[in-house]
Amino acid sequence: MGVAEEGKTPRRRRRFSKGLQEQEIAEEMGQKENYRHELREAIRQLRDRGLYTAAKWAAEQLVGLEEEERPVTPSPAFIRTDRGSSSSSSRRERRPRAGSHELLRGGGGGGSSYSTPLVGRSHVAAMAAEYETPVFQETEVEHDRYMLAKAYFDTREYRRAAFMLRDTPGKKAFFLRCYSLYLAGEKRKEEEAIELEGSLGKNDTVNSDLPVLAQELSSSQKNGTLDAFGMYMYGIVLRENGHNTAARDILVKSVDAYPWNWSAWLELQALCMDISTLNSLELKDHWMKDFFLASTYLELQKNNEGLQKYAKLQEVFPFSEYILGQIASGLYNSREYDQAENLYSDMLRYDPYRVDGMDIFSNILYVKESFASLSHLAHRVFSTDKYRPESCCIIGNYYSLKGQHEKAVLYFKRALKLNKNYLSAWTLMGHEYVEMKNTPSAIDTYRRAVDINPRDYRAWYGLGQTYEILALPNYALYYYRQAAHLRPDDARMWIAIGNCYDSGHLEMFDAAIKCYLLALRNNDNEGIAMHKLAKLHSYLKHHDEAAHFYKMNLERMEKEHNDGPEMMDALYYLANYYKHRKDFEAAEMYCSRLLDYGGPAKQNAKGLLQELKSGENLAMDVEQTTP
């Protein structure tokens, strides 16, 4: 090869590399355009069938695909404008992203492509053809009847809607009629519950329309006439009747046939009680499957896996508020409160009237004891929509932080009147009853939370705490174990179990030590397990082990500049430990540090120092007289 040809090679390589990069960018843009067409079509189809929650979710992801900068119009009531800044009406700002946290890195390779084949407009056209062929091919009168039924549905006159569609052909009309009947039965069930026991009382009321719906949907399934929406409805009915396995199977068929119905994915998620069930699902590859897996991982407390999934999804949907909210929720579950708080604050800055997910934000502010921020959030949601369950929970948290537990219970009850299946309100109300020492009400409230969602580890943990207060450690152990099964990497669960074993009722010290060691391995950031292990080994006369854990705890407290009672305990024990080992220099060092404290600790240190000096003198005398 000549010199001239050698000079051309790098340029060819650069051109090839540049062309490859441009091709990848073009493919990514084409993929996003396909997603956009799919979502637009799905929003229309879902809205036409009255599936407004799924349509809202799809619309949020559609807007989350947008890449251009969007104008932000801050609310003057909620957003402060810095002096000298440009006008808010002309300011343009990108939506917040969450890519800097370590839990979001390493999500499995670069790029934003999925295993789903590129679908293109032809797939969207086929999708529209399958689900939007004219349902009414006989007369326009039947089409008019459908529009009237849909109007009844939108005004919550469900039985009128179902009656209007009783003889209307077509799968779309069939679904709306079944869905209307189901909602009419649910509405009547709630009314009967209020008449019998009040809005929060336990009752055995059922949806009286379920048997008819089950029979009709089963017949259609056997005949092969159910479409994806009909299978979604059938899955709901099967779950309501307690046939969870059959419901799971039919919902898998539904999401495989029509993956854009987020409500169907949520129903399927509710039936995945553990990770083995989730892994057993045979789902077709589609980008909606990644949303489902990420959400279910968080629900099953597999937070790292869920956050990594959302990190990949955010590459494709960079401005999705839903994804950002889920990442913040996952960080909250992982007890990364500062990171989660920053994300929620960013979300509110972009969308000041947002209420969705803000109850989790209030939990973070409660744990951090941020009185001012929680007060501001409570006033904000009260002004935005005070009759939302989330708003009531936020206000309840505010009163709880102020120590006004009766008022907090009042607002949690108000949240449950708006939605009796609102899990957070049941759990938080149980916490308030514990604070009020009303253990019977606490137990009843936690049990209601567990009935709604058996995966809620907070309710199981609350039951364990309540029975521990009642000095019933065997019952407490059962509930703590349930919580630990759901959160095996949470040190608090193992510490609670260890406390039960360590109690005077059981005195199973070996089991307690194992639990405390498990807590230590699972990032016991507060050092509770270290202190418990040190005290327990000291009680059992395991002096070397006790000294080891006291030293560990002392080092932790020194790093955190924590000078509490645990530090005094550690210093006093270590001084005595080294005194008995004849290491007077080390013992004197720990004693000297104790002199900085007042009260009994200082007096004990003085007495111990005198003993050390006597011991040193005696040792010297013995050494001198030794031949």
Disulfide bonds with the S-S distance in Angstrom:
none
